[in-house]
Amino acid sequence: KIYDKELLNAKVYYNVGHHKSAVFALKNILSTQPETTHREEVMYLIVKSSFELAENSVEELRHERYLDTIDNYYNFISEYPETKFKKDVDKIYKASQKFVKSTKKNNKSEDGNQEERSE
């Protein structure tokens, strides 16, 4: 029953847009109840919540939060490679990868521009 309440609270955090709190609550469930029968759903919600957190973050935090999303994706897929959520988490992964790659390119071109200006 405690677990059900914790999961319900985490889902409420997600539904009202408190994604950072949702990720924290969901990870807490995994640490206190590692053998839960809802582990797949909890890990899926971690991926989804961390992605939403990255999407809604200020620019300075987005890159790091997309990297966290990618890490959460790998953790989830390594445990549940044939998950029923595969299509959704693969989309999240691809969007996160796209952002990370685009920011790397932007950072490289900005670095290059700074070098040109300083000469």
Disulfide bonds with the S-S distance in Angstrom:
none
